[in-house]
Amino acid sequence: MPNALQGIPAVVFLLAATILEVSGDAVVRSAIYNHGGLIRLGLFFAGGVLLFGYGTLLNLAPLEFGQVVGLYLATLFVVWQVINFIAFRTLPTLPIVVGGVLVIAGGLIITFWKPT
């Protein structure tokens, strides 16, 4: 990892990667269902750029891959719900909230539980 990135906390990488992934997915979804022609192509390109940024930032996080995945899944759930509300005006249902609590708990266990 380049020296300029070493002082950045892992959570910053994960949060930025999550925002890029969910935003990229929302842009692609909008392109598929709400647009056509050149606007659709432009949105596909923009979504691809966002998704490329997600993959890059996720892999720059200074954590072991197994730890990255756990914390990433927890942050992904939260950011996904925020972007889902902002982009599509959809609130999570009770099953999504309950499942999300389990996802967040599992992500935190994977990331922070150090077996003896």
C-alpha positions as CSV (number, residue, x, y, z in Angstrom):
1,M,0.0,0.0,0.0
2,P,1.4,3.5,-0.8
3,N,2.7,5.4,2.2
4,A,0.1,8.2,1.7
5,L,-2.7,5.8,2.5
6,Q,-1.2,4.1,5.6
7,G,-2.6,6.6,8.1
8,I,-6.2,6.3,6.9
9,P,-8.4,4.1,9.2
10,A,-9.8,1.0,7.6
11,V,-13.4,2.1,8.3
12,V,-12.9,5.1,6.0
13,F,-12.0,2.8,3.1
14,L,-14.9,0.5,3.9
15,L,-17.4,3.3,4.2
16,A,-16.2,5.0,0.9
17,A,-16.2,1.6,-0.9
18,T,-19.7,0.9,0.4
19,I,-21.1,4.3,-0.8
20,L,-19.5,3.8,-4.2
21,E,-20.9,0.3,-4.6
22,V,-24.4,1.1,-3.6
23,S,-24.5,4.3,-5.5
24,G,-23.1,2.5,-8.6
25,D,-25.8,-0.1,-8.3
26,A,-28.5,2.6,-8.0
27,V,-27.2,4.4,-11.0
28,V,-27.2,1.2,-13.1
29,R,-30.7,0.3,-11.9
30,S,-31.9,3.8,-12.9
31,A,-30.3,3.4,-16.3
32,I,-32.0,0.0,-16.8
33,Y,-35.5,1.0,-15.7
34,N,-35.8,4.8,-16.1
35,H,-33.8,5.9,-19.1
36,G,-32.9,5.1,-22.7
37,G,-30.6,6.1,-25.5
38,L,-27.5,8.2,-24.7
39,I,-28.6,8.9,-21.1
40,R,-28.8,5.2,-20.4
41,L,-25.3,4.7,-21.9
42,G,-23.9,7.6,-19.8
43,L,-25.5,6.2,-16.7
44,F,-24.1,2.7,-17.4
45,F,-20.6,4.3,-17.7
46,A,-21.0,6.3,-14.5
47,G,-22.2,3.2,-12.7
48,G,-19.2,1.3,-14.0
49,V,-16.8,4.0,-12.8
50,L,-18.5,4.0,-9.3
51,L,-18.3,0.2,-9.1
52,F,-14.6,0.2,-10.2
53,G,-13.9,2.7,-7.4
54,Y,-15.7,0.4,-4.9
55,G,-13.5,-2.5,-5.8
56,T,-10.3,-0.5,-5.6
57,L,-11.1,1.1,-2.2
58,L,-12.3,-2.2,-0.7
59,N,-9.0,-3.8,-1.6
60,L,-6.9,-0.9,-0.2
61,A,-8.4,-1.3,3.3
62,P,-5.6,-2.2,5.7
63,L,-7.3,-5.4,7.0
64,E,-7.1,-9.1,6.2
65,F,-9.6,-10.1,3.5
66,G,-11.7,-12.1,6.0
67,Q,-12.0,-9.1,8.3
68,V,-12.7,-6.7,5.5
69,V,-15.6,-8.9,4.4
70,G,-17.2,-9.0,7.8
71,L,-17.1,-5.2,8.5
72,Y,-17.9,-4.5,4.8
73,L,-21.1,-6.5,5.0
74,A,-22.2,-4.7,8.1
75,T,-21.6,-1.2,6.6
76,L,-23.1,-2.4,3.3
77,F,-26.4,-3.1,4.9
78,V,-26.6,0.3,6.5
79,V,-25.5,2.3,3.5
80,W,-27.8,0.2,1.2
81,Q,-30.8,1.2,3.3
82,V,-29.8,4.9,3.3
83,I,-29.2,5.0,-0.5
84,N,-32.4,2.9,-1.1
85,F,-34.4,5.6,0.8
86,I,-32.6,8.6,-0.9
87,A,-32.7,7.2,-4.5
88,F,-36.0,5.2,-4.4
89,R,-37.9,6.5,-1.4
90,T,-38.2,3.0,0.1
91,L,-38.1,2.4,3.8
92,P,-37.0,-1.0,5.1
93,T,-39.7,-3.4,6.2
94,L,-39.6,-5.2,9.6
95,P,-38.0,-8.4,8.1
96,I,-35.3,-6.3,6.5
97,V,-34.6,-4.5,9.8
98,V,-34.4,-7.8,11.7
99,G,-32.3,-9.4,9.1
100,G,-30.1,-6.4,9.0
101,V,-29.5,-6.5,12.7
102,L,-28.3,-10.1,12.2
103,V,-26.1,-9.1,9.3
104,I,-24.5,-6.3,11.3
105,A,-24.0,-8.6,14.3
106,G,-22.4,-11.2,12.1
107,G,-20.2,-8.7,10.4
108,L,-19.0,-7.4,13.8
109,I,-18.3,-10.9,15.0
110,I,-16.3,-11.8,11.9
111,T,-14.3,-8.6,12.2
112,F,-13.6,-8.2,15.9
113,W,-13.9,-11.7,17.5
114,K,-10.3,-12.9,18.1
115,P,-10.4,-16.7,18.9
116,T,-8.1,-17.8,21.6
